[in-house]
């Protein structure tokens, strides 16, 4: 059934006409949205990220995992040596997690300071 006509089965219901871009100028796509987007500045990939930034992110992730596993392994070795299962592993896991967070914070602060120095030097 076409919009704006009455339903033949029920005379009280009128199906409203749905506006489209042809009839309502507010629904037209602006010309700005029809243009091709400009390439990102900085020569990066998606979102302006470079391959180096991606590599640093993966390095931080692997460093975090390796530090936690290292703490867990040291706790397991302590348990094996002293026979204190599972307390050595739990303490080692907590210490590995804490040291991983400390390593990430230090690395982030160091990289932020280097980036601020580069910005200050360049402009």
Secondary structure, 3 states (H helix, E strand, C coil): CCCCCECCCCCCCECCCCCCCCCCHHHCCCHHHHCCCCCCCCCCCHHHCCHHHHHHHHHHHHHHHHHHHHHHHHHHHHHHHHCCCCHHHHHHHHHHHHHHHHHHHHHHHHHHHHHHHHHHHHC
